[in-house]
Amino acid sequence: MVEAHVAEATTSNVLIRVGDEWATPPVTEDILEGITRRQIMDLLREDFGVTVTQRRIHRSELYACDEALSPPHSPAQRRPAAAAGPTMPADDEEQD
C-alpha cells in the first residue's frame, strides 16, 4: 500500500489548520524551506499564539482540514487567474 503524503504544491508550500493547530511538512520531506513559509509560521506563533507543528501531512487531511494555505515560494505575488464569470472593468474603462 502506498501512503501519499503532501510535501508541497508545484510552486508553493503547504500549511493546514485542524482545530487550533496549524501543520506544515518538515524540511526533511525534501521541501523548499521558503521564507514566506517561515514568516507565516512565525506570525501564527508570535502574533496569534497558535501552535504550528512540522509533521507529515497525509493527502486525506487536505479534504478534512478546517483551512489550508499554499503560500508561494517566490516573494513576487501573482494575481490569480480569473474565475468564470464577468470581469471588473478598470477604473479608467467606461462601463456600458
C-alpha positions, -999 to +999 in steps of 0.1 A: +000+000+000+014+034-010+010+062+015+005+095-001+019+124+019+019+160+008+052+178+007+044+209-012+025+222-042+041+229-075+052+264-067+043+268-030+045+254+005+015+239+023+001+246+057-032+232+071-053+240+101-071+213+121-089+229+151-065+253+168-033+237+154-015+245+122+008+220+105+033+220+077+056+193+063+091+194+078+121+202+057+131+165+060+103+159+034+126+175+008+106+207+006+119+241-002+123+259+031+106+291+019+110+325+035+072+331+032+066+297+050+089+308+078+072+342+081+037+327+083+048+302+109+064+330+130+033+352+125+010+324+136+031+316+167+041+351+178+011+373+168-017+348+172-003+325+198-013+293+180+006+261+177+024+253+144+039+218+141+061+204+114+049+169+106+040+147+077+006+155+062-014+128+046-033+139+014-066+130+030-060+158+055-063+183+027-100+173+024-107+171+061-088+202+074-105+233+086-083+256+065-054+253+041-027+278+029-004+275+000+020+304+002+042+308-030+079+301-029+085+333-048+082+366-030+065+380-061+028+377-055+009+368-086-027+377-094-049+346-096-064+337-129-098+350-135-126+327-123-156+320-146-179+350-147-178+387-156-146+407-151-145+440-133-136+470-156-106+491-147-113+525-131-105+543-164-127+520-186-161+531-194-189+508-183-218+501-208 
